[in-house]
Amino acid sequence: MTPVRSNREERASPLNGWLVIDKPEGLSSNRAVVLLRAWTGVKAGHAGTLDPLATGVLPVALGAATKIVAFAVGSYKTYRFRVAWGVARATDDREGAIVGESAVRPSPEKVAGILPLFVGTIAQKPPAFSAIHVGGRRAYALARAGCPVEIAARPIEVRALRLLDCPDPDHADFEAIVGKGAYIRALARDIACSLGTLGHIERMRRLAVGPFVESQAISLDSVAERRHILHASGDLLPIETALDEVPALALSAGEARRLCCGQHVIPRETGEEGQVAGLAEGHLVGAYCDRILCALARVERGGLKPVRVIQR
């Protein structure tokens, strides 16, 4: 039996990195984070909410990785989902009350033909049952209380959208790659509307969040079984995994120290000054010392200004 480490030992060797959880259906993202926080004894936060109905990739930051959750949330996300035609539900998924019905069932040809209208930057009105703040309260809280919820449409990006299958006249399967703030439930609702019918999400699975992909995902049961050896299990991904698309700059120990103290730094000692000069003002970079991420910084006045300091 694996020995149980004390809380003092956990604090002495905190876990810093990412776990890619394969979230099961019926569990909220926040509940998954609460469980991981209790099991590991360190800070935890997820990079993008998954509805309880949805399954799949839920990246969870542990320890120092929580400093960069906001940057991971902005990554593109890939979903596979099934739409049920002919029934509108209050939540835009199968868990909500029925609020409308239609006898129209679109043909596969019509479904495929309408999809280009939903690719690119489009206006999307988020679902009433969402976590968006409306008048200081969550929209879902107002909706559950029976209050009218008015949320303005906002621009979102759909990078790709394709029809995978139409297994029967009542259903269609899709795959989509979307940017920050996009709701798949709203996308399904709007596709149905454009086809002259109604629709809702019957099932949904997230396949990727930026660099975090389905093949890396592990179950919560696996984490529970190996929680005392996570640091050596191979399941804990480095903090830097979330920054695959962010340029990396090397700093000397002195430059890294000054940057982490909030100073403006021009990385001359490592010869990176030229690379900084080639980046646009405000560009985000990862600052490394001895190949270890020490801070996220923005290009400013030919040098670097710290945005997030990573302390381990």
Number of C-alpha atoms within 10 A of each C-alpha: 3 8 7 10 10 9 10 9 10 14 12 9 11 17 22 22 22 28 28 27 28 22 26 19 16 11 15 18 24 15 11 19 21 14 15 24 17 11 15 22 18 18 19 27 24 24 25 21 14 21 18 16 19 24 23 24 30 29 31 24 31 28 22 21 25 21 19 22 22 13 14 22 20 15 21 18 24 22 21 20 21 22 28 24 26 20 25 25 19 18 21 27 27 19 14 13 13 15 12 13 14 13 11 16 21 19 15 16 9 11 18 14 12 13 15 11 12 18 17 16 15 14 14 20 17 22 23 23 18 17 14 17 13 15 9 7 11 16 24 20 18 18 17 12 9 9 11 11 17 12 16 9 11 13 14 19 19 20 16 15 21 16 19 14 13 16 11 11 13 16 20 22 19 17 20 20 22 24 20 16 16 22 17 22 21 21 23 23 25 19 20 25 13 13 18 14 21 27 31 31 29 21 17 24 23 23 23 23 26 21 15 23 19 18 11 16 20 18 14 19 10 12 20 14 12 16 17 17 16 17 16 9 11 9 20 19 19 15 22 16 15 25 18 11 13 14 14 19 21 21 25 16 14 13 22 22 15 14 25 23 11 14 14 20 24 23 24 13 13 14 14 16 17 12 13 23 15 10 16 13 15 13 14 22 23 24 27 19 18 11 11 14 22 23 23 25 24 23 22 20 15 19 18 28 23 24 18 16 20 19 13 12
